[in-house]
Amino acid sequence: MEPEAEAQEEFFVPGTPRRDPFPRTPAGGIWASGGRIAWVAGLVLMLSSFMGWYAVPPPSLVPAPTTAVIGWHTGVLGKLIFFLGLALIVLAVLREFGIELPPSVPESLIVIAVGAISTIFVLIRLISIPDEFQPGAGRGIGIWIALIAALAVIFAGLLRAGEEL
């Protein structure tokens, strides 16, 4: 420790603010709770389009295993789910590199909008099974994971909105 620093510590004047050796600042950037949940949920949402969304049983006379249909093969909505999750990850990476959106466009609003759109797309695929998989097709675990991830994106956007206030 330098002699000047020791001298400053010895002559502390009561009533003057002291420098806290352990500042209590919240973690910023991608590690804030809303940001962390947003990019993790975006990653899960993106990967869920490569999970089994539907389970199609074989024809009754053919002894064969059940076929799983991944989200990517369910049409345009499955592909859009992937790209919405990718957009959330790109948004988080850009923010980490210091590229911010304009102040007139809050990032939390973008995250909430992407979460709402992806939730609607997943609910459409959850309710309406495509015609080519319809006879006897059941829902797989991947579509439920996509729904939970889409809802988590909305939750993360709401947390981010609270952090921005």
KOLLO-23943 format. One record per residue: residue in one letter; residue number from 1; x, y, z of N, C-alpha, C in turn. Coordinates in steps of 0.1 Angstrom, whole numbers, plus 5000, padded with zeros to 4 digits. Example, Ala and Ser with C-alpha at 12.3 -4.5 7.8 and 13.67 -1.06 7.14 Angstrom:
BEGIN
+------+-----+------+------+------+------+------+------+------+------+------+
! code ! pos !  n_x !  n_y !  n_z ! ca_x ! ca_y ! ca_z !  c_x !  c_y !  c_z !
+------+-----+------+------+------+------+------+------+------+------+------+
!    A !   1 ! 5132 ! 4943 ! 5078 ! 5123 ! 4955 ! 5078 ! 5132 ! 4967 ! 5078 !
!    S !   2 ! 5128 ! 4978 ! 5071 ! 5137 ! 4989 ! 5071 ! 5129 ! 5000 ! 5079 !
+------+-----+------+------+------+------+------+------+------+------+------+
***
This chain:
BEGIN
+------+-----+------+------+------+------+------+------+------+------+------+
! code ! pos !  n_x !  n_y !  n_z ! ca_x ! ca_y ! ca_z !  c_x !  c_y !  c_z !
+------+-----+------+------+------+------+------+------+------+------+------+
!    M !   1 ! 5008 ! 4988 ! 5000 ! 5000 ! 5000 ! 5000 ! 5009 ! 5012 ! 5000 !
!    E !   2 ! 5005 ! 5022 ! 4992 ! 5013 ! 5034 ! 4991 ! 5012 ! 5043 ! 5004 !
!    P !   3 ! 5022 ! 5051 ! 5007 ! 5021 ! 5059 ! 5019 ! 5010 ! 5069 ! 5018 !
!    E !   4 ! 5007 ! 5074 ! 5006 ! 4996 ! 5084 ! 5005 ! 4982 ! 5077 ! 5008 !
!    A !   5 ! 4981 ! 5065 ! 5004 ! 4968 ! 5058 ! 5006 ! 4967 ! 5055 ! 5021 !
!    E !   6 ! 4978 ! 5052 ! 5028 ! 4977 ! 5050 ! 5043 ! 4974 ! 5063 ! 5050 !
!    A !   7 ! 4979 ! 5074 ! 5045 ! 4976 ! 5087 ! 5051 ! 4962 ! 5090 ! 5050 !
!    Q !   8 ! 4956 ! 5087 ! 5038 ! 4942 ! 5090 ! 5037 ! 4933 ! 5082 ! 5046 !
!    E !   9 ! 4937 ! 5069 ! 5048 ! 4929 ! 5061 ! 5057 ! 4930 ! 5065 ! 5072 !
!    E !  10 ! 4942 ! 5070 ! 5076 ! 4944 ! 5074 ! 5089 ! 4936 ! 5087 ! 5093 !
!    F !  11 ! 4935 ! 5096 ! 5083 ! 4928 ! 5109 ! 5086 ! 4914 ! 5109 ! 5080 !
!    F !  12 ! 4906 ! 5100 ! 5084 ! 4892 ! 5100 ! 5080 ! 4884 ! 5110 ! 5088 !
!    V !  13 ! 4877 ! 5118 ! 5081 ! 4869 ! 5129 ! 5087 ! 4855 ! 5124 ! 5088 !
!    P !  14 ! 4849 ! 5123 ! 5100 ! 4835 ! 5118 ! 5101 ! 4826 ! 5127 ! 5093 !
!    G !  15 ! 4815 ! 5121 ! 5087 ! 4806 ! 5128 ! 5079 ! 4809 ! 5128 ! 5064 !
!    T !  16 ! 4821 ! 5125 ! 5060 ! 4824 ! 5124 ! 5046 ! 4822 ! 5110 ! 5041 !
!    P !  17 ! 4817 ! 5109 ! 5029 ! 4814 ! 5095 ! 5024 ! 4827 ! 5087 ! 5022 !
!    R !  18 ! 4826 ! 5074 ! 5026 ! 4837 ! 5065 ! 5024 ! 4835 ! 5057 ! 5012 !
!    R !  19 ! 4846 ! 5054 ! 5005 ! 4846 ! 5046 ! 4994 ! 4843 ! 5031 ! 4998 !
!    D !  20 ! 4833 ! 5025 ! 4993 ! 4830 ! 5011 ! 4996 ! 4840 ! 5002 ! 4989 !
!    P !  21 ! 4847 ! 4993 ! 4997 ! 4857 ! 4984 ! 4990 ! 4850 ! 4973 ! 4982 !
!    F !  22 ! 4837 ! 4970 ! 4985 ! 4829 ! 4960 ! 4978 ! 4817 ! 4966 ! 4973 !
!    P !  23 ! 4818 ! 4973 ! 4961 ! 4806 ! 4979 ! 4956 ! 4795 ! 4969 ! 4952 !
!    R !  24 ! 4783 ! 4973 ! 4955 ! 4771 ! 4964 ! 4952 ! 4764 ! 4968 ! 4940 !
!    T !  25 ! 4770 ! 4966 ! 4928 ! 4764 ! 4970 ! 4916 ! 4759 ! 4957 ! 4910 !
!    P !  26 ! 4747 ! 4958 ! 4904 ! 4741 ! 4946 ! 4897 ! 4750 ! 4942 ! 4885 !
!    A !  27 ! 4750 ! 4929 ! 4882 ! 4757 ! 4925 ! 4870 ! 4750 ! 4930 ! 4858 !
!    G !  28 ! 4757 ! 4936 ! 4848 ! 4751 ! 4942 ! 4837 ! 4752 ! 4933 ! 4825 !
!    G !  29 ! 4748 ! 4938 ! 4813 ! 4749 ! 4931 ! 4801 ! 4741 ! 4918 ! 4800 !
!    I !  30 ! 4747 ! 4908 ! 4794 ! 4740 ! 4896 ! 4792 ! 4737 ! 4888 ! 4805 !
!    W !  31 ! 4744 ! 4891 ! 4816 ! 4742 ! 4883 ! 4828 ! 4732 ! 4889 ! 4837 !
!    A !  32 ! 4725 ! 4900 ! 4834 ! 4714 ! 4905 ! 4841 ! 4703 ! 4894 ! 4840 !
!    S !  33 ! 4694 ! 4893 ! 4850 ! 4685 ! 4881 ! 4850 ! 4676 ! 4881 ! 4838 !
!    G !  34 ! 4671 ! 4893 ! 4834 ! 4662 ! 4893 ! 4822 ! 4670 ! 4889 ! 4809 !
!    G !  35 ! 4682 ! 4895 ! 4808 ! 4690 ! 4892 ! 4796 ! 4694 ! 4877 ! 4796 !
!    R !  36 ! 4698 ! 4872 ! 4807 ! 4702 ! 4858 ! 4808 ! 4690 ! 4848 ! 4804 !
!    I !  37 ! 4678 ! 4851 ! 4810 ! 4667 ! 4843 ! 4806 ! 4663 ! 4844 ! 4792 !
!    A !  38 ! 4665 ! 4856 ! 4786 ! 4661 ! 4859 ! 4772 ! 4670 ! 4851 ! 4763 !
!    W !  39 ! 4683 ! 4851 ! 4765 ! 4691 ! 4844 ! 4755 ! 4691 ! 4829 ! 4757 !
!    V !  40 ! 4689 ! 4824 ! 4770 ! 4688 ! 4809 ! 4772 ! 4674 ! 4804 ! 4766 !
!    A !  41 ! 4663 ! 4812 ! 4768 ! 4651 ! 4808 ! 4763 ! 4651 ! 4809 ! 4748 !
!    G !  42 ! 4658 ! 4818 ! 4742 ! 4660 ! 4819 ! 4727 ! 4667 ! 4807 ! 4722 !
!    L !  43 ! 4677 ! 4803 ! 4729 ! 4685 ! 4791 ! 4725 ! 4676 ! 4779 ! 4726 !
!    V !  44 ! 4669 ! 4777 ! 4736 ! 4660 ! 4765 ! 4737 ! 4649 ! 4766 ! 4727 !
!    L !  45 ! 4644 ! 4778 ! 4724 ! 4634 ! 4779 ! 4714 ! 4639 ! 4776 ! 4700 !
!    M !  46 ! 4651 ! 4780 ! 4698 ! 4658 ! 4777 ! 4685 ! 4660 ! 4762 ! 4684 !
!    L !  47 ! 4665 ! 4756 ! 4694 ! 4668 ! 4741 ! 4693 ! 4656 ! 4733 ! 4694 !
!    S !  48 ! 4645 ! 4738 ! 4699 ! 4632 ! 4730 ! 4700 ! 4627 ! 4727 ! 4686 !
!    S !  49 ! 4631 ! 4735 ! 4676 ! 4626 ! 4732 ! 4663 ! 4632 ! 4720 ! 4657 !
!    F !  50 ! 4642 ! 4714 ! 4663 ! 4649 ! 4702 ! 4659 ! 4645 ! 4691 ! 4669 !
!    M !  51 ! 4635 ! 4692 ! 4677 ! 4630 ! 4682 ! 4686 ! 4617 ! 4676 ! 4680 !
!    G !  52 ! 4613 ! 4665 ! 4685 ! 4601 ! 4658 ! 4680 ! 4589 ! 4666 ! 4685 !
!    W !  53 ! 4581 ! 4672 ! 4675 ! 4569 ! 4679 ! 4678 ! 4557 ! 4669 ! 4678 !
!    Y !  54 ! 4558 ! 4659 ! 4669 ! 4546 ! 4650 ! 4667 ! 4552 ! 4636 ! 4667 !
!    A !  55 ! 4544 ! 4627 ! 4672 ! 4547 ! 4612 ! 4671 ! 4536 ! 4606 ! 4662 !
!    V !  56 ! 4541 ! 4600 ! 4651 ! 4532 ! 4594 ! 4642 ! 4533 ! 4579 ! 4643 !
!    P !  57 ! 4522 ! 4572 ! 4647 ! 4523 ! 4557 ! 4648 ! 4523 ! 4551 ! 4634 !
!    P !  58 ! 4529 ! 4539 ! 4633 ! 4529 ! 4532 ! 4620 ! 4515 ! 4527 ! 4617 !
!    P !  59 ! 4513 ! 4524 ! 4604 ! 4500 ! 4518 ! 4601 ! 4497 ! 4505 ! 4609 !
!    S !  60 ! 4485 ! 4502 ! 4611 ! 4482 ! 4491 ! 4621 ! 4486 ! 4478 ! 4616 !
!    L !  61 ! 4488 ! 4475 ! 4603 ! 4492 ! 4462 ! 4599 ! 4507 ! 4460 ! 4598 !
!    V !  62 ! 4515 ! 4471 ! 4599 ! 4529 ! 4471 ! 4597 ! 4536 ! 4472 ! 4610 !
!    P !  63 ! 4544 ! 4462 ! 4614 ! 4551 ! 4463 ! 4627 ! 4563 ! 4472 ! 4625 !
!    A !  64 ! 4562 ! 4485 ! 4629 ! 4573 ! 4494 ! 4628 ! 4573 ! 4504 ! 4640 !
!    P !  65 ! 4584 ! 4510 ! 4642 ! 4584 ! 4519 ! 4653 ! 4577 ! 4532 ! 4650 !
!    T !  66 ! 4573 ! 4539 ! 4661 ! 4567 ! 4552 ! 4659 ! 4577 ! 4562 ! 4653 !
!    T !  67 ! 4572 ! 4571 ! 4644 ! 4580 ! 4581 ! 4638 ! 4578 ! 4594 ! 4645 !
!    A !  68 ! 4589 ! 4601 ! 4647 ! 4588 ! 4614 ! 4653 ! 4591 ! 4624 ! 4642 !
!    V !  69 ! 4582 ! 4635 ! 4642 ! 4584 ! 4646 ! 4632 ! 4589 ! 4658 ! 4640 !
!    I !  70 ! 4601 ! 4663 ! 4635 ! 4607 ! 4674 ! 4642 ! 4600 ! 4687 ! 4637 !
!    G !  71 ! 4601 ! 4698 ! 4645 ! 4594 ! 4710 ! 4642 ! 4598 ! 4716 ! 4629 !
!    W !  72 ! 4611 ! 4714 ! 4625 ! 4615 ! 4720 ! 4612 ! 4607 ! 4715 ! 4601 !
!    H !  73 ! 4602 ! 4702 ! 4602 ! 4595 ! 4696 ! 4591 ! 4580 ! 4698 ! 4592 !
!    T !  74 ! 4575 ! 4707 ! 4601 ! 4561 ! 4709 ! 4602 ! 4556 ! 4721 ! 4594 !
!    G !  75 ! 4564 ! 4726 ! 4585 ! 4560 ! 4737 ! 4577 ! 4567 ! 4750 ! 4580 !
!    V !  76 ! 4562 ! 4761 ! 4576 ! 4568 ! 4774 ! 4577 ! 4569 ! 4778 ! 4592 !
!    L !  77 ! 4559 ! 4775 ! 4600 ! 4559 ! 4779 ! 4614 ! 4570 ! 4773 ! 4622 !
!    G !  78 ! 4574 ! 4760 ! 4619 ! 4585 ! 4754 ! 4626 ! 4598 ! 4761 ! 4623 !
!    K !  79 ! 4599 ! 4765 ! 4610 ! 4612 ! 4773 ! 4606 ! 4612 ! 4787 ! 4612 !
!    L !  80 ! 4600 ! 4793 ! 4613 ! 4600 ! 4806 ! 4619 ! 4603 ! 4806 ! 4634 !
!    I !  81 ! 4599 ! 4795 ! 4641 ! 4603 ! 4794 ! 4655 ! 4618 ! 4794 ! 4656 !
!    F !  82 ! 4625 ! 4786 ! 4647 ! 4640 ! 4786 ! 4647 ! 4645 ! 4800 ! 4646 !
!    F !  83 ! 4640 ! 4807 ! 4636 ! 4646 ! 4821 ! 4633 ! 4643 ! 4831 ! 4644 !
!    L !  84 ! 4631 ! 4830 ! 4650 ! 4628 ! 4839 ! 4661 ! 4638 ! 4836 ! 4673 !
!    G !  85 ! 4640 ! 4824 ! 4676 ! 4650 ! 4821 ! 4686 ! 4664 ! 4826 ! 4683 !
!    L !  86 ! 4668 ! 4824 ! 4670 ! 4681 ! 4829 ! 4665 ! 4681 ! 4845 ! 4666 !
!    A !  87 ! 4670 ! 4851 ! 4664 ! 4670 ! 4866 ! 4665 ! 4672 ! 4870 ! 4679 !
!    L !  88 ! 4667 ! 4863 ! 4689 ! 4670 ! 4866 ! 4703 ! 4684 ! 4865 ! 4707 !
!    I !  89 ! 4691 ! 4854 ! 4701 ! 4705 ! 4852 ! 4704 ! 4713 ! 4863 ! 4698 !
!    V !  90 ! 4710 ! 4867 ! 4685 ! 4717 ! 4877 ! 4678 ! 4716 ! 4890 ! 4686 !
!    L !  91 ! 4704 ! 4893 ! 4691 ! 4701 ! 4905 ! 4699 ! 4710 ! 4906 ! 4711 !
!    A !  92 ! 4711 ! 4894 ! 4718 ! 4719 ! 4893 ! 4730 ! 4734 ! 4895 ! 4727 !
!    V !  93 ! 4739 ! 4889 ! 4716 ! 4753 ! 4890 ! 4712 ! 4756 ! 4904 ! 4708 !
!    L !  94 ! 4747 ! 4911 ! 4700 ! 4750 ! 4925 ! 4697 ! 4751 ! 4934 ! 4709 !
!    R !  95 ! 4742 ! 4931 ! 4718 ! 4742 ! 4939 ! 4731 ! 4755 ! 4937 ! 4738 !
!    E !  96 ! 4760 ! 4925 ! 4738 ! 4773 ! 4922 ! 4745 ! 4785 ! 4929 ! 4739 !
!    F !  97 ! 4784 ! 4931 ! 4726 ! 4795 ! 4938 ! 4718 ! 4793 ! 4953 ! 4718 !
!    G !  98 ! 4783 ! 4958 ! 4726 ! 4781 ! 4972 ! 4727 ! 4772 ! 4978 ! 4717 !
!    I !  99 ! 4766 ! 4971 ! 4708 ! 4757 ! 4976 ! 4698 ! 4743 ! 4977 ! 4704 !
!    E ! 100 ! 4738 ! 4989 ! 4707 ! 4725 ! 4990 ! 4713 ! 4715 ! 4995 ! 4703 !
!    L ! 101 ! 4702 ! 4992 ! 4706 ! 4691 ! 4997 ! 4698 ! 4689 ! 5011 ! 4701 !
!    P ! 102 ! 4683 ! 5019 ! 4692 ! 4680 ! 5033 ! 4695 ! 4671 ! 5034 ! 4708 !
!    P ! 103 ! 4672 ! 5045 ! 4715 ! 4664 ! 5046 ! 4727 ! 4649 ! 5046 ! 4725 !
!    S ! 104 ! 4645 ! 5050 ! 4713 ! 4631 ! 5050 ! 4710 ! 4625 ! 5036 ! 4708 !
!    V ! 105 ! 4634 ! 5025 ! 4707 ! 4629 ! 5011 ! 4706 ! 4635 ! 5004 ! 4718 !
!    P ! 106 ! 4627 ! 5002 ! 4728 ! 4633 ! 4995 ! 4740 ! 4635 ! 4980 ! 4737 !
!    E ! 107 ! 4646 ! 4975 ! 4741 ! 4649 ! 4961 ! 4738 ! 4639 ! 4952 ! 4745 !
!    S ! 108 ! 4634 ! 4955 ! 4756 ! 4624 ! 4947 ! 4763 ! 4612 ! 4945 ! 4755 !
!    L ! 109 ! 4608 ! 4956 ! 4748 ! 4596 ! 4955 ! 4739 ! 4598 ! 4945 ! 4728 !
!    I ! 110 ! 4610 ! 4945 ! 4722 ! 4614 ! 4936 ! 4711 ! 4613 ! 4922 ! 4716 !
!    V ! 111 ! 4619 ! 4919 ! 4728 ! 4619 ! 4906 ! 4734 ! 4605 ! 4901 ! 4737 !
!    I ! 112 ! 4596 ! 4910 ! 4742 ! 4582 ! 4906 ! 4745 ! 4575 ! 4903 ! 4732 !
!    A ! 113 ! 4577 ! 4911 ! 4722 ! 4571 ! 4909 ! 4709 ! 4575 ! 4896 ! 4702 !
!    V ! 114 ! 4588 ! 4893 ! 4703 ! 4593 ! 4880 ! 4697 ! 4587 ! 4868 ! 4705 !
!    G ! 115 ! 4586 ! 4870 ! 4718 ! 4580 ! 4859 ! 4727 ! 4566 ! 4857 ! 4724 !
!    A ! 116 ! 4558 ! 4868 ! 4722 ! 4544 ! 4867 ! 4719 ! 4542 ! 4860 ! 4705 !
!    I ! 117 ! 4549 ! 4864 ! 4695 ! 4548 ! 4859 ! 4682 ! 4551 ! 4844 ! 4682 !
!    S ! 118 ! 4562 ! 4840 ! 4689 ! 4566 ! 4826 ! 4689 ! 4556 ! 4818 ! 4697 !
!    T ! 119 ! 4550 ! 4824 ! 4708 ! 4540 ! 4816 ! 4715 ! 4528 ! 4814 ! 4706 !
!    I ! 120 ! 4524 ! 4824 ! 4699 ! 4512 ! 4822 ! 4689 ! 4515 ! 4811 ! 4679 !
!    F ! 121 ! 4527 ! 4811 ! 4673 ! 4531 ! 4801 ! 4664 ! 4531 ! 4787 ! 4670 !
!    V ! 122 ! 4537 ! 4786 ! 4682 ! 4537 ! 4773 ! 4688 ! 4523 ! 4768 ! 4691 !
!    L ! 123 ! 4514 ! 4777 ! 4696 ! 4500 ! 4773 ! 4699 ! 4493 ! 4769 ! 4687 !
!    I ! 124 ! 4496 ! 4776 ! 4676 ! 4489 ! 4771 ! 4663 ! 4493 ! 4757 ! 4660 !
!    R ! 125 ! 4506 ! 4754 ! 4661 ! 4510 ! 4740 ! 4658 ! 4506 ! 4730 ! 4669 !
!    L ! 126 ! 4504 ! 4735 ! 4681 ! 4499 ! 4726 ! 4692 ! 4484 ! 4723 ! 4690 !
!    I ! 127 ! 4476 ! 4732 ! 4685 ! 4462 ! 4730 ! 4684 ! 4459 ! 4723 ! 4670 !
!    S ! 128 ! 4466 ! 4728 ! 4660 ! 4463 ! 4723 ! 4646 ! 4475 ! 4715 ! 4641 !
!    I ! 129 ! 4473 ! 4702 ! 4641 ! 4483 ! 4693 ! 4636 ! 4482 ! 4693 ! 4621 !
!    P ! 130 ! 4494 ! 4694 ! 4614 ! 4493 ! 4695 ! 4599 ! 4486 ! 4682 ! 4593 !
!    D ! 131 ! 4479 ! 4684 ! 4582 ! 4471 ! 4673 ! 4576 ! 4479 ! 4660 ! 4573 !
!    E ! 132 ! 4492 ! 4662 ! 4569 ! 4499 ! 4650 ! 4565 ! 4503 ! 4641 ! 4577 !
!    F ! 133 ! 4502 ! 4647 ! 4589 ! 4505 ! 4639 ! 4601 ! 4492 ! 4636 ! 4609 !
!    Q ! 134 ! 4481 ! 4640 ! 4604 ! 4468 ! 4639 ! 4612 ! 4464 ! 4626 ! 4617 !
!    P ! 135 ! 4463 ! 4615 ! 4609 ! 4457 ! 4603 ! 4614 ! 4465 ! 4597 ! 4625 !
!    G ! 136 ! 4460 ! 4598 ! 4637 ! 4467 ! 4592 ! 4649 ! 4479 ! 4599 ! 4654 !
!    A ! 137 ! 4483 ! 4610 ! 4649 ! 4495 ! 4617 ! 4654 ! 4492 ! 4623 ! 4667 !
!    G ! 138 ! 4502 ! 4621 ! 4676 ! 4502 ! 4627 ! 4689 ! 4512 ! 4638 ! 4691 !
!    R ! 139 ! 4512 ! 4646 ! 4701 ! 4521 ! 4656 ! 4703 ! 4534 ! 4651 ! 4710 !
!    G ! 140 ! 4545 ! 4655 ! 4706 ! 4558 ! 4651 ! 4712 ! 4563 ! 4660 ! 4722 !
!    I ! 141 ! 4573 ! 4657 ! 4729 ! 4579 ! 4666 ! 4739 ! 4585 ! 4679 ! 4734 !
!    G ! 142 ! 4589 ! 4679 ! 4722 ! 4595 ! 4691 ! 4716 ! 4586 ! 4703 ! 4715 !
!    I ! 143 ! 4574 ! 4700 ! 4712 ! 4564 ! 4711 ! 4711 ! 4561 ! 4717 ! 4724 !
!    W ! 144 ! 4561 ! 4709 ! 4735 ! 4559 ! 4714 ! 4748 ! 4571 ! 4722 ! 4753 !
!    I ! 145 ! 4583 ! 4718 ! 4749 ! 4595 ! 4725 ! 4753 ! 4595 ! 4739 ! 4745 !
!    A ! 146 ! 4590 ! 4739 ! 4733 ! 4590 ! 4751 ! 4725 ! 4580 ! 4761 ! 4732 !
!    L ! 147 ! 4568 ! 4756 ! 4737 ! 4558 ! 4764 ! 4743 ! 4564 ! 4770 ! 4756 !
!    I ! 148 ! 4571 ! 4762 ! 4764 ! 4576 ! 4767 ! 4776 ! 4587 ! 4778 ! 4774 !
!    A ! 149 ! 4596 ! 4775 ! 4763 ! 4606 ! 4785 ! 4760 ! 4600 ! 4798 ! 4755 !
!    A ! 150 ! 4589 ! 4797 ! 4747 ! 4583 ! 4809 ! 4742 ! 4577 ! 4817 ! 4753 !
!    L ! 151 ! 4571 ! 4811 ! 4763 ! 4566 ! 4818 ! 4775 ! 4577 ! 4824 ! 4783 !
!    A ! 152 ! 4588 ! 4817 ! 4784 ! 4600 ! 4822 ! 4791 ! 4605 ! 4834 ! 4784 !
!    V ! 153 ! 4604 ! 4835 ! 4771 ! 4609 ! 4847 ! 4764 ! 4600 ! 4859 ! 4768 !
!    I ! 154 ! 4587 ! 4857 ! 4769 ! 4578 ! 4868 ! 4773 ! 4582 ! 4872 ! 4788 !
!    F ! 155 ! 4584 ! 4862 ! 4796 ! 4588 ! 4865 ! 4810 ! 4601 ! 4873 ! 4811 !
!    A ! 156 ! 4610 ! 4869 ! 4803 ! 4623 ! 4876 ! 4802 ! 4622 ! 4890 ! 4798 !
!    G ! 157 ! 4613 ! 4892 ! 4788 ! 4611 ! 4906 ! 4783 ! 4604 ! 4915 ! 4794 !
!    L ! 158 ! 4595 ! 4909 ! 4802 ! 4589 ! 4916 ! 4813 ! 4600 ! 4920 ! 4823 !
!    L ! 159 ! 4609 ! 4910 ! 4826 ! 4620 ! 4913 ! 4836 ! 4629 ! 4924 ! 4830 !
!    R ! 160 ! 4632 ! 4924 ! 4817 ! 4640 ! 4934 ! 4811 ! 4633 ! 4948 ! 4812 !
!    A ! 161 ! 4620 ! 4948 ! 4811 ! 4612 ! 4961 ! 4812 ! 4613 ! 4966 ! 4826 !
!    G ! 162 ! 4613 ! 4957 ! 4836 ! 4615 ! 4962 ! 4850 ! 4629 ! 4967 ! 4852 !
!    E ! 163 ! 4639 ! 4961 ! 4846 ! 4653 ! 4966 ! 4848 ! 4655 ! 4979 ! 4841 !
!    E ! 164 ! 4648 ! 4982 ! 4830 ! 4649 ! 4994 ! 4823 ! 4643 ! 5006 ! 4830 !
!    L ! 165 ! 4634 ! 5003 ! 4839 ! 4627 ! 5014 ! 4846 ! 4636 ! 5020 ! 4856 !
+------+-----+------+------+------+------+------+------+------+------+------+
***
